[in-house]
């Protein structure tokens, strides 16, 4: 071991210029190397709280994720968007919990990212409002019909029970709402490009590693 250490020390003195030159050279290359500016990635997100009106397709997060992840929704509700750019490929839809979903759209433009994710969210909310209104109208019509219906004494108890059940359902009805809207001013760009300083530090570290191996490896191989 002592002999090996002496050999490494001797080689280090002999090739000291290599130990210094390689890290400096790679550090300089890293600093001055012209790297093309890659487009920044900006992610805009919206969060939707789902409604409650006994429609599994629109009231359960996993089903809404499926709905917003397939082409028919966009073809039927955002036809103009599909004609312009096709079905959004940079959109991610995920369930936050059983009653909430998150939409995330990635783009190089903050305004474009926010506009796109908001447009998809609003399209879903518009469709959800239609479904909610249909359910609400059915409940209202059923209540009106029951209240106006004249029944015999033996059926009054059942009538009041049905009325109570429908009013309970009516109180629990609610449409989906937008909890978080994407705003271009609040978005932060995520750059994929290393700064000159970062590239220089990385170059120095790589240079030190190469120089170390150049000094130590021959000694280890010789010893073996």
JODA-V82667 format. One record per backbone hydrogen bond with DSSP energy under -0.5 kcal/mol. NH is the residue of the N-H (numbers start at 1). CO is the residue of the C=O. E is the energy in kcal/mol with one decimal. If there is no record, write none. Layout:
[[NH	CO	E] [NH	CO	E]]
This chain:
[[5	1	-2.3] [6	2	-2.2] [7	3	-2.3] [8	4	-2.6] [9	5	-2.7] [10	6	-2.7] [11	7	-2.7] [12	8	-2.3] [13	9	-2.1] [14	10	-2.3] [15	11	-2.8] [16	13	-1.0] [18	15	-1.0] [19	15	-1.8] [20	16	-1.8] [21	17	-2.8] [22	18	-2.2] [23	19	-0.6] [24	20	-1.6] [25	21	-3.1] [26	22	-2.7] [27	23	-2.5] [28	24	-2.5] [29	25	-2.3] [30	26	-2.5] [31	27	-1.9] [32	28	-2.5] [33	29	-2.0] [35	33	-0.7] [36	34	-0.5] [38	36	-0.8] [41	190	-2.1] [42	40	-0.5] [42	107	-3.0] [43	188	-0.5] [44	42	-0.5] [44	105	-2.7] [46	103	-2.2] [47	180	-1.4] [48	101	-2.7] [49	177	-2.8] [50	48	-0.6] [50	99	-3.0] [51	58	-0.5] [52	174	-3.1] [58	55	-1.1] [59	55	-2.2] [60	56	-1.1] [61	98	-2.0] [63	60	-0.6] [64	60	-2.0] [65	61	-2.7] [66	62	-1.6] [67	63	-2.3] [68	64	-2.7] [69	65	-0.6] [69	66	-0.8] [70	67	-0.9] [73	70	-0.9] [74	70	-0.7] [74	71	-0.7] [75	71	-2.5] [76	72	-2.2] [77	73	-1.9] [78	74	-2.1] [81	78	-0.5] [82	78	-2.2] [83	79	-2.2] [84	80	-1.5] [85	81	-2.9] [86	81	-0.9] [86	82	-0.9] [92	104	-3.2] [94	102	-2.4] [96	94	-0.5] [96	100	-2.2] [97	100	-1.4] [100	97	-0.8] [101	48	-2.1] [102	94	-3.2] [103	46	-2.7] [104	92	-2.8] [105	44	-2.9] [106	90	-1.6] [107	42	-2.5] [113	109	-2.5] [114	110	-2.4] [115	111	-2.6] [116	112	-2.4] [117	113	-2.2] [118	114	-2.2] [119	115	-2.2] [120	116	-2.1] [121	117	-2.2] [122	118	-2.8] [123	119	-1.9] [124	120	-2.0] [125	121	-2.5] [126	122	-2.4] [127	123	-2.0] [128	124	-2.9] [129	125	-2.4] [130	126	-1.6] [131	127	-2.0] [132	128	-2.7] [133	129	-2.6] [134	130	-2.1] [135	131	-2.0] [136	132	-2.7] [137	133	-2.5] [138	134	-2.0] [139	135	-2.2] [140	136	-2.7] [141	137	-2.7] [142	138	-2.3] [143	139	-2.6] [144	140	-2.5] [145	141	-2.4] [146	142	-2.3] [147	143	-2.7] [148	144	-1.8] [149	145	-1.0] [151	149	-0.6] [155	152	-1.2] [156	152	-0.7] [156	153	-0.8] [157	153	-0.5] [159	155	-2.3] [160	156	-2.7] [161	157	-2.0] [162	158	-2.5] [163	159	-2.3] [164	160	-2.3] [165	161	-2.4] [166	162	-2.5] [167	163	-2.4] [168	164	-2.2] [169	165	-2.2] [170	166	-2.5] [171	167	-2.1] [172	168	-1.3] [173	169	-0.9] [173	170	-0.5] [174	52	-1.4] [177	49	-2.5] [179	47	-2.3] [179	177	-0.7] [180	47	-1.7] [186	183	-1.6] [187	184	-1.0] [190	41	-2.3] [191	189	-0.7] [199	195	-2.4] [200	196	-2.2] [201	197	-2.5] [202	198	-2.4] [203	199	-2.3] [204	200	-2.3] [205	201	-2.4] [206	202	-2.3] [207	203	-2.5] [208	204	-2.7] [209	205	-2.1] [210	206	-2.4] [211	207	-2.7] [212	208	-2.6] [213	209	-2.2] [214	210	-2.3] [215	211	-1.6] [216	212	-2.9] [217	213	-2.2] [219	215	-0.6] [220	216	-2.2] [221	217	-2.7] [222	218	-2.3] [223	219	-2.3] [224	220	-2.1]]
